[in-house]
């Protein structure tokens, strides 16, 4: 299943968990690519997986993806510039 990052962002947690389980079993490289593109912390993921043995890894990964997406959105919102504040000589 080929999905854009925007589509992944719109999935509800249970659908995301199901998709991650599919990637774990059928396309692990895809999972790694998505984690990389979303900039999910490898260190944090490793730590959480080690601390939560016996817990479904897809649930842990989904929670980290949701957390990372929320952080990225908050960062974009925080640093979004109001176009009306850009001087005319600096506009493209």
N, C-alpha and C positions, 0 to 999 in steps of 0.2 A: 504494500500500500504506500503510494507516494503522496506525502502531505507537505504542504508548506508550513513554515513556522507560524504564520498567521492562523492557519487552520488548527494547528496544535494548540495555540493559545486559546481558541474558542471551545475546546473540548471540555466537558465536565470531568471531574476527578475520576469517576468510575470508567468512563470511556477512555480517558488517558491511561489509566492503570491497565485496562484490557489491551490497548495498543502497545504499551511497553512490554507486557507479557508476550505478545506476538513477536515483538522485536527481539526479546531475550531468546526465544526459542527458534525463530526463523530467520532473523536478519540482525544479528548482533552489531554488525558494522554500522547499520542505519542508526541504531540506538546510540552508539558512540559518536556518530556524526551530529546527531541532534543535541546531545549533551554538550559537545564542543561548540556548536553554533550558538547555543543558548548561554554558553559560558557558565555551565554548572560546575561548581568547585569539585574537582576530583578528590581533593583531600577531605572535604566535608562528606562527600558521598562514601568514600572508603571508611571513614570513621563511623558514620551512621550504620553502614552495613555490618561493620564489625561489632558495634554495640547492640545491634538488634538481630542477632542470629535467630533464625526460626520465624522471623517476620517476613512476609512476602516482599521481596526486593522491589517488585514493581510499585508497591504502595510507597515505599521510601523514595524511589526515584521520581514518582509522580509528584509527591509532596515537594521535593527539591525543585522540580521543574516549575511547579506553580509558584513557589516562593521566588524563584529567579525571575520569572516573567513579571511578577508583581513589583519586584525591586527595579527591573529595567523600565517598566512603565512609570514608576514613581520618579526615577532619575530623569527620564525624558520630560516629564511634566515639570519637574523642578527647574530644569535648565532650558525649557522652551522659551524662545525669545518672541516677544510681541513684535510683529512686523511693523507696526506703526511707530516703534521706538528707534528704528534703524534710520540713520540720516540718509537723505536722498542721494548724496554723492557716494554712499557705500552700497546702495541697492544694485542688483544685477538687472 
